[in-house]
Amino acid sequence: MVIVMAPSASDTDVSNVVTHIEAHGGQAFVSRGVMRTIVGVVGTEDVLETLDADGLPGVAETMRITAPYKLVSAQNHARRTTVRVGGVPIGPDTFTFIAGPCAVETPEQTVEAARMAKRAGATLLRGGAYKPRTSPYAFQGLGVDGLRILAEVRDEVQLPVVTEVTDANDVDVVSQYADMLQIGTRNMQNFALLQAVGAAGKPVMLKRGLTATYEEWLMAAEYIAQRGNLDIVLCERGIRSFEPSIRNLLDVSAVAMVQRLSHLPVIVDPSHAAGRRDLVVPLARAGIAAGADGVMVDVHPHPETALCDGAQALFGEALDELARAVTTIPPLLGRTSAAHLAG
């Protein structure tokens, strides 16, 4: 069951609802989004049958949710959610372009990549300070030094920052620098990390695991929501397949399907799906046409010397081509560029 609080509900109203639930033997989880607050209820059938919270001050409605992911389910939200990151919207009415270097290497490389991204129309800057890699010998990121570079570049180019956090112990420090916390594919089911970012008070981008089903992906999002955070964006970044000529298989059907299962925004990352530059733009077009709420790509001023994923980083004509796609295709689907609504 979920209890939806009215927009005018006070903190006291929410506290009284929680007290009411606990007095009836249930467990309450409060999740606060930009537009509304939801109280999730866990309890036996007897608890749910006798709860009767509709008459409590500040309660807009109560709903029984059949999906196992109660808080992020489309069943409890008639309209899909818009998440704001530093004033930039990601949601059903807009299209959001996110771009930047896969890894922060130097201040000069990062600011140049950020300027490339902004010229192409990006409204959010992605960049990795912590880089979990398949090989322990590969570049693992600059850590806190990378976060400081990202913060300086954000101030210079005026783009809010999306960056990955890989350890629950690092959530506080990453939150000091980032506007949005990213959970990578390898950490989608790192439940301690999911709970920590859920309690951090920052919007979260949750990438789909390499072999995760839609339900497993949404259950991971539920861990974040259950700790009080409904500002979650889901990112389809490709799943493992049997085809060796591409790194991963971009599951375009995930965009349409998960938007029906959940009220959360869904974006695509064609860079990490393809693993090769020549496929990024075609896959981005496919994701946009399928109804994705945004696209995230790697850009790099000198990909031939990149310390991470240079083969998939856009620059020059390829980036210009993507800029045309993100400008021309979304309006055909009734979407407005987030660049016009940021701030």
C-alpha positions as CSV (number, residue, x, y, z in Angstrom):
1,M,0.0,0.0,0.0
2,V,1.0,3.6,-0.6
3,I,-0.4,6.7,1.0
4,V,-0.2,9.8,-1.2
5,M,0.1,13.1,0.8
6,A,-1.6,16.2,-0.5
7,P,0.7,19.0,-1.8
8,S,-0.3,21.1,1.2
9,A,0.5,18.4,3.8
10,S,2.8,19.5,6.5
11,D,5.7,17.7,8.1
12,T,3.4,17.1,11.1
13,D,0.8,15.5,8.9
14,V,3.4,13.1,7.5
15,S,4.7,12.3,11.0
16,N,1.1,11.6,12.2
17,V,0.6,9.2,9.3
18,V,3.8,7.4,10.1
19,T,2.7,7.1,13.8
20,H,-0.7,5.8,12.7
21,I,0.9,3.1,10.5
22,E,3.3,2.0,13.3
23,A,0.5,2.0,15.9
24,H,-1.4,-0.5,13.7
25,G,1.7,-2.8,13.4
26,G,2.9,-1.7,10.0
27,Q,6.2,-0.2,8.8
28,A,6.3,3.2,7.1
29,F,8.8,4.5,4.5
30,V,8.6,8.2,3.5
31,S,9.7,9.2,0.0
32,R,9.7,12.8,-1.0
33,G,9.7,13.9,-4.6
34,V,9.7,17.3,-6.2
35,M,5.9,17.4,-6.5
36,R,4.6,15.2,-3.7
37,T,5.4,12.9,-0.8
38,I,4.5,9.2,-0.6
39,V,4.4,7.0,2.4
40,G,4.9,3.4,1.6
41,V,3.3,0.8,4.0
42,V,4.7,-2.7,4.6
43,G,2.6,-5.0,6.8
44,T,0.4,-8.1,6.9
45,E,-2.9,-8.3,5.1
46,D,-4.6,-7.7,8.5
47,V,-2.6,-4.5,9.0
48,L,-3.5,-3.2,5.5
49,E,-7.1,-4.0,5.9
50,T,-7.5,-2.1,9.2
51,L,-5.2,0.8,8.6
52,D,-8.0,3.3,7.3
53,A,-5.7,6.3,6.7
54,D,-7.9,8.1,4.3
55,G,-9.4,10.4,6.9
56,L,-6.1,11.6,8.4
57,P,-5.1,15.2,7.9
58,G,-2.9,15.8,4.8
59,V,-3.8,12.5,3.1
60,A,-4.8,12.8,-0.5
61,E,-5.5,9.1,-1.2
62,T,-4.4,5.5,-0.4
63,M,-3.8,2.9,-3.0
64,R,-3.1,-0.8,-3.0
65,I,-0.2,-1.6,-5.4
66,T,0.1,-5.0,-6.9
67,A,3.5,-4.5,-8.4
68,P,6.4,-5.6,-6.1
69,Y,8.0,-2.2,-6.6
70,K,5.4,-0.1,-4.7
71,L,6.9,3.4,-4.7
72,V,8.2,3.6,-8.3
73,S,5.3,1.7,-9.9
74,A,3.2,3.5,-12.5
75,Q,0.1,2.3,-10.5
76,N,0.6,4.9,-7.8
77,H,1.3,7.9,-10.2
78,A,-1.2,8.8,-12.9
79,R,1.4,11.1,-14.6
80,R,5.0,10.2,-15.2
81,T,7.5,12.0,-13.0
82,T,9.8,14.9,-13.9
83,V,13.1,15.0,-12.0
84,R,15.0,18.3,-11.8
85,V,18.8,18.3,-11.6
86,G,20.2,21.8,-10.8
87,G,17.1,23.2,-12.5
88,V,17.3,21.0,-15.6
89,P,14.2,18.9,-16.1
90,I,14.2,15.2,-17.1
91,G,10.8,13.9,-17.8
92,P,7.9,13.2,-20.2
93,D,7.5,16.7,-21.7
94,T,11.1,17.4,-22.3
95,F,14.2,15.9,-23.9
96,T,17.5,16.2,-22.0
97,F,20.9,15.9,-23.5
98,I,23.7,14.8,-21.1
99,A,27.3,14.7,-22.3
100,G,30.9,14.9,-21.1
101,P,34.0,12.8,-20.7
102,C,33.7,9.2,-19.5
103,A,36.5,9.9,-17.1
104,V,38.0,13.2,-15.7
105,E,41.7,13.2,-16.6
106,T,42.9,16.8,-16.3
107,P,41.3,20.2,-15.8
108,E,42.1,21.1,-19.4
109,Q,40.6,18.0,-20.9
110,T,37.5,18.3,-18.7
111,V,36.7,21.9,-19.4
112,E,37.3,21.4,-23.2
113,A,35.0,18.4,-23.2
114,A,32.4,20.4,-21.2
115,R,32.5,23.2,-23.7
116,M,32.1,20.7,-26.6
117,A,29.1,19.2,-24.8
118,K,27.5,22.6,-24.2
119,R,28.0,23.8,-27.8
120,A,26.3,20.6,-28.9
121,G,23.2,21.4,-26.8
122,A,23.9,19.4,-23.6
123,T,22.3,20.8,-20.4
124,L,24.0,18.4,-18.0
125,L,27.7,17.5,-17.7
126,R,28.6,13.8,-17.1
127,G,32.1,12.9,-16.0
128,G,33.6,10.1,-13.9
129,A,35.9,10.7,-10.9
130,Y,35.5,7.1,-9.7
131,K,35.8,4.5,-12.5
132,P,35.1,0.9,-11.7
133,R,36.7,-1.1,-14.5
134,T,36.7,-4.7,-15.6
135,S,40.5,-4.7,-15.4
136,P,42.2,-3.8,-12.1
137,Y,45.1,-2.4,-14.2
138,A,42.9,0.1,-16.1
139,F,42.5,3.8,-15.1
140,Q,40.3,3.9,-12.0
141,G,39.7,7.6,-11.9
142,L,41.1,10.6,-9.9
143,G,38.7,10.3,-7.0
144,V,38.3,13.4,-4.9
145,D,40.7,15.4,-7.2
146,G,38.4,14.5,-10.1
147,L,35.4,15.7,-8.1
148,R,37.1,19.0,-7.5
149,I,37.8,19.4,-11.2
150,L,34.2,18.7,-12.1
151,A,33.0,21.3,-9.6
152,E,35.3,23.9,-11.0
153,V,34.3,23.1,-14.6
154,R,30.6,23.2,-13.6
155,D,31.1,26.8,-12.3
156,E,32.9,27.8,-15.4
157,V,30.6,26.4,-18.1
158,Q,27.3,26.5,-16.0
159,L,26.3,22.9,-16.4
160,P,25.1,20.8,-13.5
161,V,27.2,17.7,-12.9
162,V,26.3,14.0,-13.0
163,T,29.0,11.7,-11.6
164,E,29.2,8.1,-10.4
165,V,29.6,7.0,-6.8
166,T,30.8,3.4,-6.3
167,D,31.0,3.0,-2.5
168,A,28.5,3.7,0.2
169,N,31.4,5.3,2.2
170,D,31.9,7.9,-0.5
171,V,28.3,9.1,-0.9
172,D,28.8,12.0,1.5
173,V,31.9,13.4,-0.3
174,V,30.5,12.8,-3.8
175,S,27.3,14.6,-2.7
176,Q,29.3,17.7,-1.8
177,Y,30.4,18.1,-5.4
178,A,27.7,16.4,-7.6
179,D,24.3,17.6,-8.6
180,M,23.2,14.1,-9.4
181,L,24.6,10.8,-8.2
182,Q,25.0,8.0,-10.7
183,I,24.9,4.3,-9.9
184,G,26.7,2.3,-12.5
185,T,25.7,-1.0,-14.1
186,R,28.1,-3.1,-11.8
187,N,26.5,-1.6,-8.7
188,M,22.8,-1.8,-9.7
189,Q,22.3,-4.4,-7.0
190,N,24.8,-3.0,-4.4
191,F,22.0,-2.6,-1.9
192,A,24.0,-0.8,0.7
193,L,25.0,1.8,-1.9
194,L,21.4,2.1,-3.1
195,Q,20.2,2.8,0.4
196,A,23.0,5.3,1.0
197,V,22.3,7.4,-2.1
198,G,18.5,7.2,-1.3
199,A,19.2,8.9,1.9
200,A,21.6,11.5,0.4
201,G,19.0,14.0,-0.8
202,K,20.4,14.2,-4.3
203,P,18.7,13.1,-7.6
204,V,20.0,9.6,-8.7
205,M,20.6,8.1,-12.1
206,L,20.3,4.3,-11.9
207,K,21.9,2.4,-14.8
208,R,20.5,-1.0,-15.7
209,G,22.7,-4.0,-14.8
210,L,24.3,-6.0,-17.5
211,T,21.9,-8.9,-17.1
212,A,19.1,-7.3,-15.1
213,T,15.4,-7.9,-16.0
214,Y,13.1,-4.9,-15.9
215,E,11.7,-6.0,-12.6
216,E,15.2,-6.3,-11.0
217,W,16.0,-2.9,-12.3
218,L,12.9,-1.4,-10.8
219,M,13.4,-3.2,-7.5
220,A,16.8,-1.6,-7.3
221,A,15.1,1.8,-7.8
222,E,12.7,0.8,-5.0
223,Y,15.6,0.5,-2.6
224,I,16.5,4.2,-3.4
225,A,12.9,5.3,-3.1
226,Q,12.3,3.4,0.1
227,R,15.0,5.6,1.8
228,G,13.1,8.8,1.0
229,N,14.1,9.7,-2.6
230,L,11.8,9.6,-5.5
231,D,14.0,11.7,-7.7
232,I,15.3,8.8,-9.7
233,V,16.2,8.6,-13.4
234,L,16.6,5.1,-15.0
235,C,19.3,4.7,-17.7
236,E,19.3,1.9,-20.2
237,R,23.0,1.4,-21.2
238,G,22.9,-1.9,-23.0
239,I,22.7,-5.5,-21.8
240,R,25.0,-8.5,-22.4
241,S,24.2,-10.5,-25.5
242,F,25.8,-13.3,-27.5
243,E,26.9,-10.9,-30.3
244,P,30.7,-10.2,-30.2
245,S,30.9,-7.3,-32.6
246,I,29.3,-4.8,-30.2
247,R,30.1,-4.3,-26.5
248,N,26.5,-4.5,-25.3
249,L,23.0,-4.7,-26.8
250,L,21.0,-1.4,-26.4
251,D,17.5,-2.6,-25.4
252,V,15.3,0.0,-27.0
253,S,12.2,-1.9,-25.9
254,A,13.2,-1.1,-22.3
255,V,12.4,2.5,-22.9
256,A,8.7,1.9,-23.9
257,M,8.2,-1.0,-21.5
258,V,9.7,0.5,-18.3
259,Q,7.8,3.8,-19.0
260,R,4.7,1.8,-18.7
261,L,5.7,-0.1,-15.6
262,S,7.1,2.9,-13.7
263,H,6.5,6.7,-13.4
264,L,10.3,7.4,-13.4
265,P,12.0,9.0,-16.4
266,V,14.0,6.7,-18.7
267,I,17.1,7.8,-20.7
268,V,19.5,5.9,-22.9
269,D,23.3,5.7,-23.0
270,P,24.3,4.6,-26.5
271,S,28.0,5.2,-25.8
272,H,28.4,2.3,-23.3
273,A,26.0,0.1,-25.3
274,A,27.9,0.4,-28.5
275,G,31.5,0.8,-27.3
276,R,32.3,2.2,-30.8
277,R,31.9,5.8,-32.1
278,D,30.2,4.9,-35.4
279,L,27.2,3.3,-33.7
280,V,26.5,6.0,-31.1
281,V,24.5,8.4,-33.2
282,P,22.3,5.7,-34.8
283,L,21.6,4.1,-31.4
284,A,20.8,7.6,-30.0
285,R,18.3,8.2,-32.8
286,A,16.6,4.9,-32.0
287,G,16.4,5.7,-28.3
288,I,15.0,9.1,-29.0
289,A,12.4,7.7,-31.5
290,A,11.4,5.1,-28.9
291,G,10.4,7.9,-26.5
292,A,13.5,8.2,-24.2
293,D,13.4,11.2,-21.9
294,G,17.0,11.9,-22.6
295,V,20.3,10.6,-24.0
296,M,23.8,10.5,-22.4
297,V,27.0,10.2,-24.4
298,D,30.7,10.4,-24.0
299,V,32.6,13.3,-25.6
300,H,36.4,13.9,-25.5
301,P,38.5,16.5,-27.2
302,H,41.3,14.0,-28.0
303,P,39.8,10.5,-27.9
304,E,42.9,8.9,-29.3
305,T,44.7,9.7,-26.0
306,A,41.7,9.1,-23.7
307,L,42.4,7.1,-20.5
308,C,38.9,5.5,-20.6
309,D,36.7,4.4,-23.5
310,G,38.2,6.7,-26.2
311,A,36.8,4.5,-29.0
312,Q,33.2,5.5,-28.2
313,A,33.8,9.2,-27.4
314,L,32.2,11.7,-29.9
315,F,33.9,14.7,-31.3
316,G,33.9,16.7,-34.5
317,E,31.4,15.7,-37.2
318,A,29.9,12.8,-35.1
319,L,29.1,15.2,-32.3
320,D,27.6,17.7,-34.7
321,E,25.4,14.9,-36.2
322,L,24.2,14.0,-32.7
323,A,23.5,17.6,-32.0
324,R,21.2,17.7,-35.0
325,A,19.4,14.6,-33.9
326,V,18.7,15.8,-30.4
327,T,17.5,19.1,-31.9
328,T,15.2,17.8,-34.6
329,I,13.8,14.5,-33.5
330,P,12.3,15.3,-30.0
331,P,10.0,18.1,-31.3
332,L,8.4,15.6,-33.7
333,L,7.4,13.6,-30.6
334,G,6.0,16.7,-28.9
335,R,9.0,17.3,-26.6
336,T,10.7,20.5,-25.7
337,S,14.5,20.7,-25.3
338,A,15.4,20.9,-21.6
339,A,17.8,23.6,-22.6
340,H,14.8,26.0,-23.0
341,L,13.5,25.1,-19.5
342,A,16.6,24.9,-17.4
343,G,17.0,27.3,-14.5
